[in-house]
Amino acid sequence: MTSSITSNITNRRVFMLQAVAGSGALALASAAQAQAMVSETDPAASGLAYKADATKVDKAKNPKYAAGQICGNCALFQGKAGDKAGGCPLFAGKQVATAGWCSAWAKKG
């Protein structure tokens, strides 16, 4: 009888420790998914003439820009269809606006 009680207490302790560890892992995963947006003043972003709103691209300074080019239809964009932002390998750890643009824009497909 005593070993049964000890076993139940041990199982409860293990369960509680696993539950706490699992909750912590979920919190870390959520934080990792909530990446910061890249700022237009970020050195990498300004070097690539990034604009969060492609309609505000200075066409005189960026002759490569053409209407309709946005991060959302760029080959480098890692977001899903319908996302307001997504990852870009040029700005590691940060997201770009789907409606944004930079001079590294490349046609998908």
Protein Blocks (a to p, Z undefined) as FASTA:
>chain_A
ZZmmmmmmmmmmmmmmmmmmmmmmmmmmmmmmmccdddfklmklmmnopafblklpcfkl
mmmbcghiafklgfklcbdehiabdcdfklghiacdfklccfkbcceZZ
